[in-house]
């Protein structure tokens, strides 16, 4: 049974885990807190893929390692049990003779998936699982979806006017949302592996789809251009950042240093596209538009989360906003910038188990 103390320390571990959001993919976010007699004596979080895991950094943070033999480690995700770029954390906890390990949720990766718990229990360490399980699953929903659904976590995003349009008749969509809302989108771009648009968005908006308004990594840009109609001089093909164009054309086109052209069958286009991303360990994709592309994902029931800005602006006429068929509203907030107020609605369609 979860105690109040377990909840408090796991909540701190979750807070630490969240600090790695922009930098750890394709690894999960993990936080670790080491506690002795009700006091934290060490803590850490996984800061970057390929670098030491949360448990390693938390243990390094403990001044006297003899104390570990009487201490409890709170870890948001099951300690790893395999050799990758770093040694198994479960074995490190055994080596340091931790008295008890409290775990937020088990790891869905088949290389771990209960094996970390077994290593700890076989060594005589007391293990408690599923403390703040829902919160622990939620923080790594992209990671869990990737292993459970064998595809990236799909986030749909658009901004619509108060009267329900995403663009004017000429495809012009500037500017529906306010400056702070647009900056928030740049933050999301640093937190997700890739960003996807259709060919009309590239032709009419010539977007950069980078994270220039927020510190962090740029996402991999993805374009759907079935007939290869986009001019190669557009930013996505000419600015040197990583871009993938998925098409179904018979035209011969060469990859460049920063851009790949992948031909897919028209019949299973979206499924094959997501399969390619899965095979290349791209765990999340932000679908930014336009309306036709967003609707194609909705129609195929290929989405996990939708982030919709409702602006106070009005167009009177134009291209209608996509319509979600399912999904539960999980949050909404007002974003005010000068005299314009946007409302951000977030919907989710899946439950991580």
Buried (B, 14 or more C-beta within 10 A) or exposed (E): EEEEEBBEBBBBBBBBBEBBBBBBBBBBBBBBBBBBEEEBBBBBBBBEBEBBBBBBBBBEBBEEEEBBEEBBBBBBBBBBBBEEEBBBBBBBBBEBBBBBBBBBBBBBBEEBBEBBBEBBEEBEBEBBBBBBBEBBBBBBBBBBBBBEBEBBBBBBBBBBBEBBBBBBEEBEBEEBBBBEBBBBBBBBBBBBBBBBBBBBBBBBBEBBBBBEEBEBBBBBBBBBBBEBEBEEEBBBBBBEBBBBBBBBBEEEEEEEEBBBBEBBEEEEBBBBBBBBBBEBEBBBBBBBBBBBBBBBBBEEEBBBBBBBBBBBBEBEEBBBBBEBEEBEEEEEEEBEBEEBBBBBBBBBBBEBE
